[in-house]
Amino acid sequence: MKSKSKKIDSVNFLITIGKVVSSYGIKGLIKIISYTEKDDEIFNYKYWIIKKNFLIL
């Protein structure tokens, strides 16, 4: 018997994890402010989406 799996809409699970505050250099580097408890924990998130208002989801 096949079980019906529900498709999860990932848009409903987006959280803000930081903010882009500036860009610099000729390679297009960006400076971000992490909203995670420890600053380097932001790198534990596999995918980032940067919106027009520079929030990182």
C-alpha positions in Angstrom: 0.0 0.0 0.0 1.4 3.4 -1.0 1.3 6.1 1.6 0.3 9.6 0.4 3.0 12.1 1.2 2.1 15.7 1.6 4.2 18.2 -0.3 5.7 20.7 2.1 5.5 24.3 0.9 9.0 25.6 1.9 7.9 29.2 1.6 5.9 28.7 4.8 9.1 27.7 6.7 11.3 30.7 5.8 12.9 32.5 8.8 15.1 35.6 8.9 18.6 34.7 9.9 20.5 37.9 9.1 20.8 41.1 7.1 23.1 42.4 4.4 24.6 45.7 5.7 27.2 46.5 2.9 29.2 45.3 0.0 32.8 45.8 -0.7 35.7 44.8 -2.9 35.9 44.0 -6.6 34.8 40.4 -6.0 31.4 41.4 -4.7 31.8 40.4 -1.1 29.1 41.3 1.3 29.0 42.1 5.0 26.2 40.5 7.0 24.8 40.8 10.5 23.8 37.4 11.8 20.5 37.2 13.8 21.6 33.8 15.2 22.5 33.3 18.8 26.2 32.9 17.9 27.4 34.8 14.9 29.0 31.9 13.1 25.9 29.7 13.5 24.5 31.4 10.4 26.7 29.2 8.3 24.9 26.1 9.6 22.0 27.0 7.2 22.5 25.3 3.9 20.4 27.7 1.7 20.0 31.4 1.9 17.5 33.6 0.1 18.4 37.3 -0.1 15.3 39.5 -0.6 15.2 43.1 -2.0 15.1 44.6 1.5 18.5 42.7 2.1 17.1 40.3 4.7 18.6 36.8 4.6 16.0 34.1 4.8 
